[in-house]
């Protein structure tokens, strides 16, 4: 018997019928989704296979006393955005440092997961266990610790695929709500300017025990860092150390009232830790919920809904106006009977002999149309997989890996779309156009990325991409993406081009002088406002997740925002193109692309506003990283939104000129 859809979902996950399900936040899908999950569970239960799991996120069952590996990850800072390896600081090392296998996304994010000297046994509490002692800090070690403390670096660890986190309580409507802050600080500077180091860690490990099998699953990994100047009597015995500041025999625990551990040259530092196992009612399927909870989730929900309602209303109004106006225009043009009336044609019908004339730099426009199609394919498939849970935070680096691989394989779609447009423009040098499609966008992105990587490498950060990874990226580009673009282009160019609804005159028509409000620059800038308005609230949460080391999980909402963005880009571009044609200006091809694509300009301007108001980055290399990567994102957004508006306008123009009678 189950009391709620959450219980059903968690039971299916715990029994192995589904890999990862988040009961809160994104998990609350409603009755329909719950029914779908139930049907899925019943269907799988009838199959001979016992269970299926998403790669890398299957639950682990532990017996009492089983050893669990505690791994260390990179040091991160919101102030510098430069990750460093854990052992770049003189922390205690195991006898042999073993690196864990990392996927492409983890390497690009700067993750360096390694073994640690911390020993943990399931449901076996440990008090004041000494890891090691640094007998005397030298000048280099002291400087390294102080620099990381100044830059507010945090230490990241992993246990059973859960990142370590500090508990933060925030006020709720009825009771305090528990949230997590990832990692723990290296140390801090007190009011007197003294540097202190967090050398004692208290790990609170939450577990859920099955009373029938007595097996346990880890559902939480919390830490309380302390700075304590450990003392001992007589000579320090490394084989069996006994401390006076904390001792299992006397049941003395470390507290905040102890003298703090200073960071000073020649000083002695003893690293210790406690392990406490706490029972928890949280199921394994819901263990990520606390990590994913946001401090201002109510603001998020209401802002998103408000934004979507406004955009939907505006889109509905635009669509209604367009349908009524176009219907009247087409009816009026089709009712013209006399030659005198036909000679007095005005508006968009007057340019029917030039509207399908190929634009200047037609090959470049075809290249950008293909690039945008490639990005759209990547974005759509990525969001679908993310919304279904395949790219959950439990799969570290999975999102970035998926996006890179999908972009590479979508080269087939990009080459096909570029060739189709080039064939419509009656271009003949399709090989040159295909090479540009395969190299232009990736080449610009790769150039910026390589310069930034050199800057990061100069800082000796783990965020610098290794040479082997760079070679692998080059293989993906030249070995897979470029050939796929050529294959797609071959089939796209081989297929005959669709016939235009009207014939194109041999002599171009002169465009009359345009009113000031139809100036291309003004029209393009106005066209980008509405698409940006559809995404700017969601953009705030995405930027916060990317640049403040948080999780982003609302892929369901992101899919909805993506649909609204697509509709908005299409409608605003169609409207402005209609006004342009009514003013007898038939140079609409490039303007259609730039109209919706100009939303990328607002995105970059907003990223500057976010940098000034929300981030505390002051050093030159982190600033270059921020604006470099935001430039890449804005450029990609330009190609994506521009392509949506361009293809929507092309279909619109074909429809309206096919609907009128042209002598």
Buried (B, 14 or more C-beta within 10 A) or exposed (E): EEEEBBEBBBBBBBBBBBBBBBBBBBBBBEEEBBEEBBEEBEEBEEEEEEBEBBEBBBBEEBEEEBEBBBBBBBBBBBBBBBBBBBBBBBBBBBEEBEEBEBBBBBBBBBBBBBBBBBBBBBBEEBBBBBBBBBEEBEEEBBEBBBEBBBBBBBBBBBBBBBBBBBBEEEEEEEEEBBBBBBBBBBBBBEEEEEBBBBBBBBBBBBBBBEEEEEBBBBBBBBBBBBBBBBEBEEEBEEEEBBBEBBBBEEEBBBEEEBEBBBBBEEBBBBBBBBBBBEEBEBBBBBBBBBBBBBEEBEEBEEBBEEBBEEBBEBBEEBBEEBEEEBEEBBEEBEEBEEEEEEEEEEBBBBBBBBBBBBBEEBBBBBBBBBBBBBBBBBBBBBBEBBBEBBBBBBBBBBBBBBBBBBBBBBBBBBBBBBBBBBBBBEBEEBEEBBBBBBBBBBEEBBEBBEEBBEBBEEBEBBBBBEEEBBEBBEEBBEEBBBBBBBBBBBEBBEEEBEEBBBEBEEEEBEEEEBEEEBEBEEBBBBBBEBBBBBBBBBBBBBBBBBBEBBBBBBBBBBBBBBEBBBBBBBBBBBBBBBBBBBBBBBBBBBBBBBBBBBBBBBBBEBBEEBBEEEBEBEBEBBBBBBBBBBBBBBBBBBBBBBBBBBBBBBEBBBEBBEBBEEE
